[in-house]
Amino acid sequence: MEAPQYSPNKSGATFFRTCFNGVNALSGVGILSIPYALSQGGWLSLILLLLTAIICFYTGLLLQRCMDSNSLVKTYPDIGELAFGQKGRITVAIFMYLELYLVAVNFLILEGDNLEKLFPKTSLNIAGLKIEGKQVFVLIASLIVLPTTWLRSMSLLAYVALGGLLASIILMGSVLWTGVFNGVRFHEKGVLIDWKGISTSASLYAFCFSGHAVFPTIYISMQNPSKFSKVLLCCFILVTFNYAFMAIVGYLMYGPDLQSQITLNLPNGKLGSQVAIFTTLINPITKYALLVMPIANAIEEWFQFSKYKSLNILTRTILVISTTVIALAVPFFGYVVALTGSFLSSTATMVLPCACYIKIARVYKKLGLELIACVVIVVIGLLIATIGTYSTVRNIIENL
């Protein structure tokens, strides 16, 4: 591929603001489940965490190269279309929107789990039907987020990017505070490796580094796109360090007893625990609408009723109801996150970028290190997708 000619965009984002946006794209609810991921795979699975970070960094660069090949390419689905036509666009879009949808489901499950920890044994009677525990809080959270999804302009909600990053920092500080000052300590030794849980670890790690859907948007928003590779490197180094730190601290504190969200392990009534849980609760409520909006917009454009406000509200309401039903039916945060990581994130972050790049750059015409690297990454992504998805679905069925 020819070297791209970059033209500075004076109104675009600076290097540091782009770094901030990139870190925020990669930091999310994965920070809650990363200690659980380590407990499932053992200490050696940290190597898998590092390998996943390296692969996802490389595939992020591949997306940049795909965009450089055609100035009309602005989004991830555009890259899919450039490589494989309309079928490629649809395939990329399906994986993107399904991932957003399942993350929205995860948010509701997260709200239910953590609110139940704060207010145990809560129940409601509605028309003679008794609703108990986390189901109550999933329904309450759904009612709270519903009005936010009706907004057509998300400019106000866009400011939650800062809140998301601050939430991760506060959560890490609260967990560390609990370990040091609330008597939990760091006494667990853990295991070197647990082969039974390694597929779950791989799936969760893939989920944690899934930010590829927004990388093209971040790239085209830069003042100087030529520095995107440096931005991406800074983002992945910082996020990988944060994830590794959180995983190690959590595993040393609770070992094999770690639950799918580390906040569920924290002792009741302690200041650090309360801060961690309330921080965890705020983030999903503010971000839920940002996840649902692209899905709703795609549905409205497909059926061509985006101009009708009543149908817009109905579409978003149905989306909220459907995510609520799934959150109530499959209330297993760890397993749903692992399913998202194995089936969707591994495909979107490993398989599709490599496949698109091989086709667009015509790498397949010459056997070289680049082609070998892409093929190896595709194989790894497919292994995570098949083995991880099978393992997670089996766990979900066994726990229903």
C-alpha positions in Angstrom: 0.0 0.0 0.0 1.2 3.5 -0.7 2.1 5.8 2.1 -0.9 8.1 2.9 -0.8 11.8 2.5 -2.1 13.4 5.7 -3.6 16.8 5.8 -3.8 18.4 9.3 -7.2 19.1 10.6 -7.0 22.2 12.8 -10.4 21.7 14.3 -9.7 18.1 15.2 -8.7 16.5 18.5 -5.2 17.1 19.9 -2.9 14.2 20.6 -3.7 14.1 24.3 -7.5 14.4 23.8 -7.3 11.6 21.3 -5.4 9.5 23.8 -8.1 10.3 26.4 -10.9 9.2 23.9 -9.0 6.0 23.1 -8.5 5.1 26.7 -12.2 5.7 27.4 -13.2 3.5 24.5 -11.1 0.6 25.9 -12.0 1.1 29.5 -15.5 0.0 30.6 -17.2 -2.7 32.6 -14.4 -5.0 31.7 -12.5 -3.5 34.7 -15.0 -5.2 37.0 -14.6 -8.7 35.6 -10.9 -8.7 34.9 -10.0 -10.1 38.4 -12.5 -12.9 37.8 -10.9 -13.6 34.4 -7.5 -14.0 36.1 -9.1 -16.3 38.7 -10.5 -18.5 36.0 -7.3 -19.0 34.1 -4.6 -18.7 36.9 -1.5 -16.5 37.0 -0.1 -17.6 33.6 -3.3 -16.3 31.9 -1.7 -12.9 32.4 0.4 -13.8 29.4 -2.8 -14.3 27.5 -3.9 -10.8 28.6 -0.7 -9.3 27.2 -1.0 -11.3 24.0 -4.6 -10.1 23.5 -3.5 -6.5 24.0 -0.7 -6.9 21.4 -3.0 -8.5 18.9 -5.8 -5.9 19.4 -3.2 -3.1 19.1 -1.9 -4.6 15.8 -5.4 -5.0 14.4 -6.2 -1.5 15.3 -3.3 -0.4 13.1 -4.7 -2.6 10.3 -8.0 -0.7 10.4 -6.0 2.5 10.0 -4.2 1.2 7.0 -7.6 0.1 5.5 -8.9 3.6 5.9 -5.8 5.1 4.4 -6.4 3.2 1.2 -9.7 5.1 0.5 -10.6 8.6 1.6 -14.3 7.8 1.5 -13.9 5.2 4.3 -15.1 6.7 7.6 -16.5 3.9 9.7 -15.8 0.2 10.5 -18.8 -0.9 8.3 -17.2 1.2 5.5 -14.1 -0.9 5.8 -16.2 -4.1 5.5 -17.8 -2.8 2.4 -14.5 -1.7 0.8 -13.2 -5.2 1.3 -16.2 -7.5 0.6 -18.9 -5.2 -0.8 -22.4 -5.0 0.8 -22.1 -8.4 2.4 -19.0 -7.2 4.2 -20.7 -4.0 5.4 -23.7 -6.0 6.8 -21.4 -8.6 8.5 -19.4 -5.9 10.3 -22.5 -4.0 11.2 -24.2 -7.1 12.7 -21.2 -7.9 14.9 -21.0 -4.2 16.0 -24.6 -3.8 16.9 -24.9 -7.2 18.6 -21.9 -6.3 20.7 -23.5 -3.0 21.7 -26.8 -4.8 22.5 -25.2 -7.4 24.8 -23.2 -4.7 26.6 -26.5 -2.9 27.2 -27.8 -6.2 28.7 -24.7 -6.5 30.8 -25.3 -3.0 32.2 -28.8 -4.0 33.4 -27.4 -7.2 35.0 -24.7 -5.2 36.7 -27.2 -2.7 38.1 -29.3 -5.6 39.5 -26.3 -7.4 41.1 -24.8 -4.3 42.8 -28.1 -2.8 44.0 -29.1 -6.1 45.5 -25.8 -6.1 47.4 -26.6 -2.6 48.8 -30.3 -3.5 49.5 -30.6 -7.2 50.1 -34.0 -9.0 50.5 -35.8 -6.3 48.6 -39.1 -7.3 47.0 -42.2 -5.8 45.2 -45.8 -6.9 44.8 -47.2 -5.9 41.4 -50.8 -7.1 40.7 -50.3 -10.1 42.9 -46.9 -11.0 41.3 -44.0 -11.0 43.8 -40.7 -9.8 42.3 -37.6 -10.3 44.5 -33.9 -9.6 44.6 -31.9 -8.4 41.6 -35.0 -8.7 39.4 -36.5 -5.7 41.2 -33.4 -3.6 40.5 -33.1 -4.7 36.9 -36.7 -3.4 36.3 -36.0 -0.2 38.2 -32.8 0.4 36.2 -34.7 -0.2 33.0 -37.3 2.4 33.9 -34.6 4.9 34.8 -32.7 4.5 31.5 -35.8 4.4 29.3 -36.4 8.2 29.0 -32.7 8.8 28.2 -33.0 6.6 25.1 -35.8 8.8 23.7 -33.4 11.7 23.2 -32.5 12.2 19.5 -29.5 14.4 20.3 -26.9 12.8 22.6 -24.7 15.8 22.9 -25.3 16.1 26.6 -24.8 12.4 27.2 -21.5 12.5 25.3 -19.9 14.2 28.3 -20.0 10.9 30.2 -16.7 10.0 28.5 -15.0 11.8 31.3 -17.2 10.1 33.9 -16.4 6.7 32.5 -12.6 7.2 32.8 -12.9 8.7 36.3 -15.2 5.8 37.4 -12.4 3.3 36.5 -9.8 5.3 38.4 -12.1 5.6 41.5 -13.0 1.9 41.3 -9.4 0.9 41.3 -8.6 3.2 44.2 -11.6 1.9 46.2 -10.6 -1.7 45.7 -7.0 -1.0 46.7 -8.2 0.9 49.8 -10.4 -2.0 50.8 -7.5 -4.4 50.6 -5.1 -2.2 52.6 -7.4 -0.6 55.2 -10.5 -2.8 55.6 -8.8 -6.0 56.7 -9.1 -8.0 53.5 -5.3 -7.9 52.7 -3.5 -9.6 49.9 -3.0 -13.1 51.2 -4.4 -15.3 48.5 -1.8 -17.4 46.5 -4.0 -18.5 43.6 -3.0 -21.2 41.1 -0.5 -21.1 38.3 -2.9 -22.2 35.6 -6.4 -23.6 35.4 -7.0 -25.2 32.1 -10.7 -25.6 32.7 -11.2 -21.8 32.9 -8.7 -20.7 30.3 -11.4 -20.3 27.6 -13.4 -18.0 29.9 -10.3 -16.0 30.6 -9.6 -15.6 26.9 -13.1 -14.5 26.2 -13.1 -11.9 28.9 -9.8 -10.5 27.8 -11.1 -10.2 24.3 -14.0 -8.2 25.6 -11.8 -5.9 27.6 -9.9 -4.8 24.5 -12.8 -4.4 22.2 -12.8 -0.8 21.0 -12.4 -1.3 17.3 -15.8 -0.1 16.4 -14.9 3.5 17.5 -11.2 3.5 16.3 -12.1 4.8 12.8 -14.1 7.7 14.4 -11.2 8.6 16.7 -8.8 8.4 13.8 -10.7 10.8 11.5 -11.3 13.2 14.4 -7.5 13.8 14.9 -5.7 17.1 14.2 -2.8 15.0 12.9 -3.8 11.5 11.8 -0.2 10.5 11.2 0.2 10.2 15.0 -2.6 7.7 15.4 -0.2 4.8 15.8 1.5 6.6 18.7 -1.9 7.4 20.2 -3.0 3.8 19.9 0.2 2.6 21.5 -0.1 5.0 24.5 -3.8 3.9 25.0 -3.0 0.2 24.9 0.0 0.5 27.3 -2.1 2.5 29.8 -5.2 0.3 29.6 -3.2 -3.0 29.8 -1.4 -1.7 32.9 -4.7 -0.8 34.5 -6.3 -4.1 33.7 -3.3 -6.1 34.9 -3.1 -4.0 38.1 -6.8 -4.5 38.9 -6.6 -8.3 38.0 -3.5 -8.9 40.3 -4.9 -6.9 43.2 -8.3 -8.6 43.0 -6.8 -12.0 42.7 -4.5 -11.5 45.6 -7.4 -10.3 47.7 -10.0 -13.0 47.0 -8.3 -15.8 45.0 -10.6 -18.5 43.7 -13.6 -16.9 45.5 -13.8 -14.0 43.1 -17.2 -13.3 41.7 -18.0 -12.1 38.2 -17.8 -8.5 39.5 -15.2 -7.6 42.1 -17.6 -5.2 43.7 -19.7 -8.2 44.8 -16.8 -9.5 46.9 -16.2 -6.2 48.7 -17.2 -6.2 52.4 -20.6 -4.6 53.3 -20.7 -1.4 55.2 -17.2 -0.2 54.5 -16.4 3.2 52.9 -14.3 1.8 50.1 -16.9 -0.7 49.2 -19.7 1.9 49.2 -17.7 4.2 46.9 -16.8 1.4 44.6 -20.4 0.2 44.2 -22.0 3.6 43.8 -19.3 4.5 41.2 -20.1 1.3 39.4 -23.9 2.0 39.4 -23.6 5.5 37.9 -21.6 4.6 34.8 -24.1 2.2 33.2 -27.1 4.4 33.7 -25.4 7.3 31.9 -23.9 5.2 29.1 -26.9 2.9 28.3 -28.5 5.4 25.9 -25.2 5.8 24.0 -25.1 2.1 23.4 -28.8 1.8 22.2 -28.7 4.9 20.0 -26.6 3.4 17.1 -28.8 0.3 17.1 -32.0 2.3 17.0 -30.7 4.6 14.3 -29.7 1.7 12.1 -33.2 0.1 12.6 -34.9 3.4 11.7 -32.8 4.0 8.7 -33.3 0.4 7.5 -37.1 0.7 7.7 -37.1 4.4 6.7 -39.1 5.9 9.5 -36.4 8.0 11.2 -38.6 11.2 10.7 -41.5 9.8 12.7 -40.9 10.7 16.4 -43.5 8.2 17.7 -42.0 5.3 15.9 -38.5 6.4 17.1 -39.7 6.3 20.7 -41.4 2.9 20.1 -38.2 1.5 18.6 -36.1 2.6 21.6 -38.7 1.4 24.1 -38.8 -2.1 22.4 -35.0 -2.2 22.6 -35.1 -1.4 26.3 -37.8 -4.0 27.0 -35.9 -6.7 25.1 -32.6 -6.1 26.9 -34.6 -6.1 30.2 -36.1 -9.5 29.4 -32.8 -11.0 28.5 -31.2 -9.5 31.7 -34.0 -11.1 33.8 -33.8 -14.5 31.9 -30.0 -14.8 31.9 -28.8 -12.9 35.0 -25.2 -14.1 34.8 -22.9 -11.1 34.3 -19.7 -13.0 33.9 -21.1 -15.5 31.4 -22.8 -12.8 29.3 -19.6 -10.7 29.2 -17.7 -13.9 28.3 -20.2 -14.7 25.5 -19.9 -11.1 24.2 -16.1 -11.5 24.3 -15.9 -14.9 22.7 -18.5 -14.7 19.9 -18.5 -11.0 19.1 -15.4 -9.2 20.4 -12.9 -11.8 19.2 -14.5 -11.6 15.8 -14.7 -7.8 15.6 -11.2 -7.2 17.0 -9.2 -10.1 15.5 -10.9 -11.9 12.6 -12.6 -9.1 10.7 -9.7 -6.5 10.7 -7.3 -9.1 9.4 -9.7 -10.4 6.8 -10.5 -6.9 5.6 -6.8 -5.9 5.4 -5.8 -9.1 3.6 -8.4 -8.3 0.9 -8.0 -4.5 0.7 -4.1 -4.5 0.7 -4.0 -7.7 -1.4 -1.6 -9.2 1.1 -2.7 -12.7 0.0 -0.8 -12.3 -3.3 2.6 -12.5 -1.6 3.6 -14.9 1.2 5.3 -12.8 3.9 5.4 -12.0 7.6 2.4 -9.7 7.3 0.2 -12.5 5.8 1.4 -15.0 8.3 0.7 -12.7 11.2 -2.8 -12.0 9.9 -3.6 -15.7 9.4 -2.3 -16.6 12.9 -4.5 -13.9 14.4 -7.5 -15.0 12.5 -6.9 -18.6 13.7 -6.6 -17.4 17.3 -9.8 -15.3 17.0 -11.7 -18.3 15.5 -10.5 -20.5 18.3 -11.6 -18.1 21.0 -14.9 -17.7 19.1 -15.7 -21.4 18.9 -14.2 -22.8 22.1 -15.1 -19.8 24.2 -18.7 -19.5 22.9 -19.3 -23.3 23.4 -17.9 -23.2 27.0 -19.9 -20.0 27.9 -23.2 -21.3 26.4 -22.8 -24.6 28.2 -22.2 -22.7 31.5 -25.2 -20.5 31.0 -27.4 -23.6 30.3 -26.1 -25.4 33.4 -26.9 -22.4 35.6 -30.4 -21.6 34.3 
